[in-house]
Amino acid sequence: MSLSNKQFPVLKNDNLLRAARGETVDRIPVWVMRQAGRYLPEFQEVRKKYDFFTVCRTPELACEVTMQPLRRFDLDASIIFSDILVIPQALGLVVEMHPGKGPVFPDPLNGPADLARLTPDGAVDRLKYVGEAITMMRHLLDGKVPLIGFTGAPWTLMGYMIEGGGSKTMSKAKSWISDHPEETRKLLDLLTGIIVDYLEMQVKAGAQMLQVFESSAEHLSKEEFLSVAFPHLKEIPEKLRKKLQEQNIEPVPMTIFAKGAGHSLKEQAKLGYEVIGIDWTVDPLVAREEVGDNITLQGNLDPQDMYKNPEELLFLTKEMVQKFGKKRYIANLGHGITPQTPIESMSIFCDTVHSTL
């Protein structure tokens, strides 16, 4: 389907995009990281029939799962159902989703010699199923809310590729930084290039906003974050905007979410993203002071608060919204929603955000 004949439906609720650009909103926009997923019984039904990555790779299934939370809750955005680890897969690494354990790489990068196993040529072509799902989803949404596309950030992806899955210490990946600085740079550069092309493809497919997940920033000291992760995070919006402008394609707002990097909010404000996502450890008032008035903040209720009784959850959500205020704010959790979250909590969270200011 060419761009010219996609003819997407007109957007009816653009509060998310308005908030990202610093414009006046009708109501504070709210969405939740991992809102299409494990806490929903209808998602579990899909997973009983299909493997996790089969859902990611099948546009019809990815769209069904993306739509599920929108049928239940008054959300102001949808985010395409996918996974940050589709990039390592496209580079030739095997990634399996193990129940109760999460993603596993049976054959990770054990040393610099393993970089030769990566297959960057044609990697983004191997991810075109994500673009197909985005285009399909834009039509299915019928303009109800904007659609967010996303990617993992270079350091986070590198960590998974070396550790062979999630890690509490990221010690193998961190040892690469000191033991193999040249190869570390080479791998991060390679990932940055793929990410830029991948995000370009998502925008062309119909993504109206993009989020870059630097989920493993918490494993880096401030100094390491600024020297290892930061330059690549800066390169992504710069290069992407340049590529889109060369093709006369309007750039879309971008969010950086660097979990655990609350120490560098002032620096993150210089990365070139319209929105900075903050985790639940950061005080909204401090975040606003650090980033200034020209950046939108997103966050940041502790996902564990969703297990509290309704009165307490309502109080904490209200308190959060009042701290952030209505201008340049997108309500969200401070990380992804967790599997046993009560369905009622999502309704309370969304409705309270909308009714507070």
N, C-alpha and C positions, 0 to 999 in steps of 0.2 A: 504494500500500500504506500503510495508516494505521499510526501508531506502535503502536497497541494490538494489532494482529495480526501484527506482525513476528516476535514470538516467537523471538528469536535463540537459537542454541544456547548452552549453559552454557560459560563460559570455563574451560578446563582448566589453562592456564599463565598465571597473572596476575603473574609476577615483574616485568614491566615496570611495571605499575600500582602494585605494592607498592613498588618502588624509587622511583618518582616521588612516592609519598606518605610515604616515609621509614620504611616498615614492613620487617620482616625478610623476606629472600628465600631461596628454596631454593638458588638459584645466581644469579650475576651475570647480569642480562639483557644480551643483545647483539643489535644490529641495525646496519645500515649504510646511510648516506645514499646514495641512488640504487641500492639493492640490486636493484631490478627495473629492469634496463636494459642498457646498451651492452656490458658485459663478458660477457654471457651469449649463447652461440651461439643458444639457442632464442628469445631476444629479437630477434636479428638476422633470424631466419627470419620472425618476425611482421612486422618492418619491411620485408622484401623485398616483402611483399604490400600493406602499408598505410602511408599517410602518418602521420607522428608524431602530428599532432593528430587524425587519424581514430581512432587507437588510444585517445587520451585521451577522445574523444567517444563511443566505442562501449563501453558498460558491459561487454559480454561479453569484448571484447579487453583492456580495462583490467584486468579481473579475472584473465584468463589470465596477463597479464604480471606482475601483483602476486603471483600464486601461484608463478611460476617459481622464484624463489630458495628458497622454502620447501620445494620438492621436493628440492632439492640439499643445503641446509645446515640445521644445527640452530639456527635463529634464534628469538628470543623475541618478535618483533614482525613485523607486516607493515605496509607503508605504501602507501596507495592510489596506483596509478600515475596520475599527472597531471602538471601543470606549473604553475609559479607564474604563467606568462604567460597563463593562461586568463582572468584578471581583465581585463587590457588588451583582450583579444579581446572579452569580454562588454561592455566599454565602447565597442566600435565600432572599435577599431584592428585593422588586419590584421597578423597575426604569421605568418611562414613559417619553417619549420625547414630551413635549408640545410645539406647534407652537408658536414662538415669545417669549417663556420663557426658553426653554432649558430643561435639565433633571430635573425631579421631583421624589422624593421618598415619596409616600403617607404615609409610615409608617417608619420614620427614627429611628435611635437609640436615644431614649430620655434620657436614663440613663444607667449606667453600667449593670443593670439587663437585659437589652435588648441584651447584648452580647450572652446570652444563645440562642437567636433566630438564630444565625449564624450557617451555616452548612458547615464547612470547609472540612469534609470528602467527597471526590469525586468532589470537586469544579473544579479542573482542567479538569477532565473528562467531566464536563458539558460545558467546553469551547473548546472541540475538534473541533467544527465547525470553529474556528479561524485557527487551524492547517490545516484543510482540505482546507480552502481558500488559505492559504499560499502555500501549495503543488500545488494546481491547478494553482495558479498565476505564480509560477516559470515556469511551462510548457507554459502557455499562453504568458509570456514575451519573451520566446524563446531566452533568454540570452541578450536581448536588454539593460537592466540596472539591477542593483542589487535591491533586495526587502528588505525593512526595516520592521521589526516587532516592536511592542511597548507595553508599559504598563503604567498605572498611578503609581505614587510612593506612599508609605504607607501614608504619612501625607496628601497628596492631596485626596486620596481615603477616609481616615478617615473623612476628612472635609465634603465631600459630604454625607457620610453615617449618620453623626450627624446633619448637617445643613438641610438635606432634599432636597438639590439642590445646585446651585451656591449661593455664599454669598459675599457681599461686605465687610463684617467685619470678618467673620469666628468666631464670638464671642462665639457661643455654643461650637464649637470644641476647641477653645482656653481655655474656662473655664474648660473643661475636663482635660487639661494639669495641671492646678493648683488644681482643686477639686478632681480629680480621677487619680493621677499619676500612680498608680499600674495598673488600668484598661486600661489607655492610652497605657502604655508599652505593656500590654497583647494584645491589639487590633493591635498595630503597629507590634508586633512580628508575630502575626497570618497573617497579610497582607503580611509581608516580605516573609514568608515561601511560601505562595500561589504564589506570584509574581515570586520567583525563579523557582518554578515548572512550572509556566505558560511560562516563557521565555525559559526554557529548552525545553518544548514542541514545541515552535515556531522555535527554532534552528533545532530541529530534523525534523520538517516539511519542513524546507528549508529557513528560514529567514537568510539573509546574513549579517545583521547588526541589532542592537536593540537600541531603544531609550526609556529612562525612563523619563516620564513627571512629574516633581514636579511643577505643574502649580500653586499651591497655596503657594509657598515659600514666596511670597510677603506679606503674612499675618503674617509672623513671623519676630521678630527682629533678628539681627545677633546672639545674644546669644541663642534665642529659636531655630533658624535654626540649630545651631551647637549642641545643646543638644537634640532636639526632632527629627529632620528629618535626620541629618547627619549620625548618627550611622547606621541607616537602609539603607540609600543610599549606604553606604560603604559595608555593608553586602551582598547586591544583587550581584555585580560582583564577589566578593570573593567566595560566595557559588555556584554561577552558574558555574564559571570556574572550580571549584573543581568537581562538579557533571559531567560536560562534559568531563573533563580529565579522570575521573574514567571509563568513557565509551569509551575512545579513540575517542572522538568527538572534532574536532578542534573548540576552542572558536571563536566567531565572535566579531568584534569591537563593542563597546558600547558608546552611547552618553548619558550624563546627561543634561537635560534642566530644570534648577531650575529658573523659572520666578520670577524676583524680588529679586534674591539672588546675585546681583552684588557685594554686600558687602563682599562676602565670596569666591571670585574666587581663591584666594591663597589656601584656604582650599579645595575647590572642586577639585583642581589639585591633591590632595592626596587621592581622593576617589577610584581611580583605573579604571576610564573610559578613553578611548582613545580620546574621543571628549567631549568638553564642549560647549553647546549651550548657547548663551547670548541673552538677550532681547535688545530692541532698546534703552534702557536708558544707556547702557554701551558703553563707547568709545572703539573701537577696539584696539587702541594703548595702552590704560590702561589695557585692558583684556590680551593682549599679554605679557605685562610686569608682570602682576600678575601670570599668569599660566606658564610662561617660554616657552622654545622652543620644549619641548617634548610632548606637548598636541596639538591636532588639535582644532581649534575654528570653531564654526558654528553660522551663523547669518548674519546680525541682522537689516535689514532695517525695519523701522516702517511700519506696515501694512497700516497705513493711507497714507503713501507716494504713495501707489499704486493708489490713487485717484487724484494725481496731474497730470498736463498736461504732455504729452510725453517727451518734452524737459527737464522739471524739473526732472521727474522720471529717465530719462537717466543719467542726471548729478549726482543725488544723488546715484544711483546704482554704477556708475563709481567711485565716491568718496569713497564709502564704500569698494569696491574691492581693490582700491589702498591702503587704510589704512590697510587692512588685509594682502595683498600680496598673492602670489601664493602658498607659502609653508604652509602645514598644515592648509588648509582653505577649508571649505564647505560653499558655499553661501546659504543663506536662509533669510526668514523674521525674525523679532524679536519676533513674535508670529504667531498664525494661520491667514491665509488669511481670510478676512471678506466678508460677503455675497454679498455686492453690488460692489465688485471690478470689474472694467472693464476688459473684456477678453484681450483686447489689452495690458493692463499693464503687464499681466503675460508674454506675448510674449516679450515685451520690456525688462522686468527684466531678463528673461532667456538669451536672445540674448546679452544683454549688459554685463552680467557677463562673457559670453564666449568670447566676443571680446575685453575685456578691457586689460587683461595681457597675 
